[in-house]
Amino acid sequence: IPKILDLQVSGLTGSGIGRYGSGQLPDVTFKPDGTEAPIHENIILLGATWHATPMLDIYTYAGQEAEHPKYFDVTAGATTTHFGVGNPAVVTTGCATENASCSVNVQAENQINAGFWWRIYQGRYGSFRYGMQYSYTHLTSFGGVGGHAPTDDNMLFTSIRYYPF
């Protein structure tokens, strides 16, 4: 709706596309023979910007990047070794504890944010703007020995900008 509401929907699905998402999840892992094995991923972004007044924009965006597991089992004698992304043998116990030694594979990154841009001044001498944004991010790991290791992060950003032209 011109000058009132802008909507956005974008998405991507495929193998070996981790680099194209803002979370930079991995593109590939390796097979037992050393060759690359692309990881399947789905990416989606939804957004809306409401032009509340000619001087105030209010926006919100939500998105997700999610990978499918791509791991391999190698058996030598009575021992089976798992490796790759989504490896169920990765030890995730203690990941929720501060200063713990923990290594996980991120399965999904979810984020939602909302904010505004206020054009405090717009005229002959340029534009002076103030913005603020709240962002919530939730990371989910592939389950391993000890289960999933989710991580949550709340962030608040503020910005003051001057555009001379």
Backbone hydrogen bonds, N-H to C=O, Kabsch-Sander energy under -0.5 kcal/mol:
donor,donor_aa,acceptor,acceptor_aa,energy
4,I,1,I,-2.1
5,L,1,I,-2.3
6,D,49,T,-2.6
8,Q,47,G,-2.6
10,S,45,L,-2.4
12,L,43,I,-2.4
14,G,41,E,-2.1
16,G,39,I,-2.4
17,I,39,I,-0.6
20,Y,17,I,-2.0
21,G,18,G,-1.2
24,Q,21,G,-1.3
25,L,18,G,-0.7
29,T,37,A,-1.8
31,K,35,T,-3.0
34,G,31,K,-2.3
37,A,29,T,-2.8
39,I,27,D,-3.0
41,E,14,G,-3.1
42,N,66,A,-2.6
43,I,12,L,-3.1
44,I,64,Q,-2.3
45,L,10,S,-2.7
46,L,62,A,-3.0
47,G,8,Q,-2.5
48,A,60,T,-2.4
49,T,6,D,-2.5
50,W,58,I,-3.6
51,H,4,I,-2.8
51,H,49,T,-0.6
52,A,50,W,-1.6
52,A,56,L,-0.6
53,T,56,L,-1.6
56,L,53,T,-1.1
57,D,117,W,-2.5
58,I,50,W,-2.6
59,Y,115,G,-2.7
60,T,48,A,-2.2
61,Y,113,N,-2.1
62,A,46,L,-2.7
63,G,111,Q,-2.7
64,Q,44,I,-2.2
65,E,109,E,-2.1
66,A,42,N,-2.5
67,E,107,Q,-3.1
68,H,40,H,-2.5
70,K,85,V,-3.0
72,F,83,F,-3.1
74,V,81,T,-3.0
76,A,74,V,-0.5
76,A,79,T,-3.0
79,T,76,A,-1.8
81,T,74,V,-3.2
83,F,72,F,-2.1
85,V,70,K,-1.6
87,N,84,G,-0.9
90,V,87,N,-1.3
92,T,90,V,-0.7
92,T,145,V,-2.8
93,T,145,V,-1.0
95,C,92,T,-1.8
97,T,94,G,-1.8
100,A,97,T,-1.6
102,C,100,A,-0.8
103,S,91,V,-0.7
106,V,104,V,-0.5
107,Q,140,T,-3.0
108,A,140,T,-2.0
109,E,65,E,-2.7
110,N,138,H,-2.7
111,Q,63,G,-2.4
112,I,136,Y,-2.1
113,N,61,Y,-2.6
114,A,134,Y,-2.1
115,G,59,Y,-2.4
116,F,132,M,-2.2
117,W,57,D,-2.4
118,W,130,Y,-3.2
119,R,55,M,-3.4
119,R,117,W,-0.5
120,I,118,W,-1.3
120,I,128,F,-1.0
121,Y,128,F,-1.9
123,G,126,G,-2.7
126,G,123,G,-1.6
127,S,163,Y,-2.8
128,F,121,Y,-2.7
129,R,161,R,-3.0
130,Y,118,W,-2.4
131,G,159,S,-2.8
132,M,116,F,-1.7
133,Q,157,F,-2.4
134,Y,114,A,-2.9
135,S,155,M,-2.7
136,Y,112,I,-2.8
137,T,153,D,-2.7
138,H,110,N,-3.0
139,L,151,T,-2.9
140,T,108,A,-2.6
142,F,105,N,-2.5
144,G,147,G,-1.0
145,V,90,V,-2.4
146,G,144,G,-0.9
147,G,144,G,-2.2
151,T,139,L,-2.2
153,D,137,T,-2.3
155,M,135,S,-2.8
157,F,133,Q,-3.1
159,S,131,G,-2.5
161,R,129,R,-2.8
163,Y,127,S,-3.2
